Every structure is written in structure tokens, then in C-alpha cells.
Amino acid sequence: MIDFIFYTIKTIGIQMLFLSFYYILLKKETFFTLNRFYLLGSFFLSLIIPVLTINVSQKFETPFLQLQEIIISTNDKNEFTIQSFSVEKTLKILYSAGAFLACLLLTIKLQKIYKHLKNSTVEYHNQTKVYRIKNSNQAFSFLNYIFVGQNNPDVEIVLQHELFHKRNLHSADLILLEICKIVFWFNPLVHVFQKLLTETHEFETDSKIVKTNKSDYYKSIINQVFEIENFAFTNNFFNQSLIKKRIVMLQKSKSKRIELVKYLFIIPIITTSILLFSNCTSEDKRETPNQVTKETGTETFSFTTVDKIPQFEGCEAATNEEALACFNEKMMQHIKENFTYPEEAAEKNITGRIAVQFVIDIDGSIVNIETKGPENSSQLQAEAKRIVESLPKFKPAILNGKPVKIKYGLPITFKLQ
């Protein structure tokens, strides 16, 4: 889950770059089709770039796998309890709740459209199937469905407008963004992309339809009594928030072809995004079996690159996630069986959070133990180090069939009651 959050932070950074470029150079241009594909393309590029891997000459410090924090509390009788505080579990709960609410909102929107579908009467205009909403002036399209209120007097003009939306799959764009709003519900920029796409769809459609009946089209836009439900992923003909922008854009002079040069600046934007937000690996990565054998004895690998993470004996897990859950459980059990609160630290009421880092070597033994903590915590650090030193041998991490080193972080909080 933490990896997913870091991934989303990267996507937000990339999206900010793309949106800044759009607002500065492209938003006022009348190349609406190009702008549509720019917005779609830049959004989905922002999802792809963070998972790209590029080679660089520098070597980076290997990230370590952070285990659940373990909180050790002891009372005057020297009895103690162990609690685990999992940031990962907390984040999963929060994320699931947000995704559920976003999914519920989408379901409600779909139900409203389904209700319109059931309660509408079907008419055919120039061999086009139209759903007429009773006692309404609304007009919108959703996928292959076109809805026009029975009170709407400009059916032919509205129909041309909505048919263009339908033929160009505009609602498909918005549905994709709607799904992304569920997955990335905590990313506000998804809403910005969806809003800009909606605008661009309307501008693009207006620019095509107005050529045939300009005066009637203006009149139809301005003189309607608006009764609008905003479904976010439907293309509304009478969208109040867009009316002024649409009229301004209709009156705007067509952009000169020389302005197309601006789109070439997309290349450095993409390049910058890749350099800043893609995954970096050193050039001397494993290329041949011989090189793997040589490096596995000396290099500490990232937990994200190995095929299997280290395991306690008895943790036969199918996936790394299951192995990590078992690892945390066995770690708490080990600490419960081996922990002793330092007497002097207890007498002086010394408490604190000790950060322990250690490496599980290729033979499964614990090496390179490091501890950090607040002032006056040397005894707590010594106890934390002793606990880690007493860990049994592990099944080492595996990469390409070879055992490798992997680094772990273990926060231990000492408390007195």
C-alpha cells in the first residue's frame, strides 16, 4: 500500500507538469481534437512513467523493507505486552473506505441514468434512436444513448450535437476518468483532467456543429431553461457552468497553424517526467549469470527486486505479501519470548522509539545491525540490538535462483506503564 502511495505521488508530480504546460500554452488554442488527445495521453502517461525503469551511471542507496512497528509496554510487575502498529493496514483501511465511497457515488450516477432510460419514451429522428425524458429540458449523451427532454424545442440541433459526442466516443473518455477516480480517489488532479476533458469535448463539438446553423445554434444555447443533472461522465448539451466558456470559444478566432509548434514542447515535458519520476537502476545491474553470482555475495538488493523475500522457518508463503505477514507475526513472537526491559532504563523511566536496521545475509544470518534512538536510549538500543542478534537463521532472499542480501528496518517502541 505504501508503494502505491509513493507511486500516486509520482503520478501527481507528472500530472502537475502536464497540466501546467496545458494551462500556459494549449488551453486557449482552438485545436480541440489535439487538446483532447493531449489530456488523455498525458493522464495515462502519468500512470505509466512511474513504473518505467531507466539505467543511470550512479549507484543509489538500496531501500530497506520497513516492518511493522512493535510497541513493548511493561508495568511495575515486569509483565509486558507487545502491540504491533501497522501503517500499512491503517492505510489499506482508509484507502478501501475512500474507494468504496467513490464506487458508491458512481453506482448512484449509473442508477440515475438507468432510471432515465426506463422512464423515457423512445423516438426516432432521422433513423437515430432518442430517449425523450418526460417533463424535462435536459439533453445529454451516454455511450450509445442519447437523451433529450420532451420540453426541449430544439431537438434537431441538440441531436446533431449529441450525435457528434456519440460518434467520437466522448463519454468513453469520461468513463475512463470516472474509473480512475475510484482507484485514485485521493488524487484531486483526476477531477481536473475530467473537467478539462469535458470542456474540450464541448468546444470540439460546438466548433463542428456551428458551421451548419450558426444563428440557431447560438439561440439554442442561450435561450434554454436549464434543468441539468451533472453525471460527470455524460456529455450535457446545456451545461450551465460551460455556457459562457462555450460562447467565448465559439467567437474566438481560429488558431493559426504556426501555433501547432507548441505541441512539440510535449517532448521535453515527457523527457523531464521520465528523468524525475521513473525508477532508476545502476548500469552495472545483473546482465549475465556470472555477474549475478559475483554480485550476490556483496550487494544488498531492494526488496522490490527480489523474487522471494527472506522467511522464518515455517513461513512457507506463496507470495511476498503473505511471507511478510508471516515474518511480522514470527518477529513479534520472537520478541515476546526474548525481551527483557533493561532494569536501569526502567528505574530511570527511560522510554522511546528505537529504529533498528539489519541485513539478512545470503546464508540467512543477521549482519550489519544498526540502531538509532533518542538521547539516553543507549540501553534500549542495546536491548533492541540483542533481540535482533538472537533471531534464528532465515531462508535468504532469492533472486534469479540465487540467494541475495536484503535490508530490513524494524521500529521498536519501549513504554513504561
Secondary structure as GFF3:
##gff-version 3
##sequence-region A 1 417
A	DSSP	alpha_helix	2	21	.	.	.	ID=ss1
A	DSSP	pi_helix	22	26	.	.	.	ID=ss2
A	DSSP	alpha_helix	32	48	.	.	.	ID=ss3
A	DSSP	three_ten_helix	49	51	.	.	.	ID=ss4
A	DSSP	beta_strand	53	56	.	.	.	ID=ss5
A	DSSP	beta_strand	65	66	.	.	.	ID=ss6
A	DSSP	beta_strand	69	74	.	.	.	ID=ss7
A	DSSP	beta_strand	80	85	.	.	.	ID=ss8
A	DSSP	alpha_helix	87	119	.	.	.	ID=ss9
A	DSSP	beta_strand	121	125	.	.	.	ID=ss10
A	DSSP	beta_strand	128	133	.	.	.	ID=ss11
A	DSSP	beta_strand	139	142	.	.	.	ID=ss12
A	DSSP	beta_strand	145	149	.	.	.	ID=ss13
A	DSSP	alpha_helix	155	167	.	.	.	ID=ss14
A	DSSP	alpha_helix	170	183	.	.	.	ID=ss15
A	DSSP	alpha_helix	189	209	.	.	.	ID=ss16
A	DSSP	alpha_helix	214	223	.	.	.	ID=ss17
A	DSSP	beta_strand	235	236	.	.	.	ID=ss18
A	DSSP	alpha_helix	240	251	.	.	.	ID=ss19
A	DSSP	three_ten_helix	257	265	.	.	.	ID=ss20
A	DSSP	alpha_helix	266	277	.	.	.	ID=ss21
A	DSSP	beta_strand	279	282	.	.	.	ID=ss22
A	DSSP	alpha_helix	289	296	.	.	.	ID=ss23
A	DSSP	beta_strand	300	301	.	.	.	ID=ss24
A	DSSP	alpha_helix	320	338	.	.	.	ID=ss25
A	DSSP	alpha_helix	343	347	.	.	.	ID=ss26
A	DSSP	beta_strand	352	360	.	.	.	ID=ss27
A	DSSP	beta_strand	366	372	.	.	.	ID=ss28
A	DSSP	alpha_helix	378	389	.	.	.	ID=ss29
A	DSSP	beta_strand	397	399	.	.	.	ID=ss30
A	DSSP	beta_strand	402	416	.	.	.	ID=ss31
###
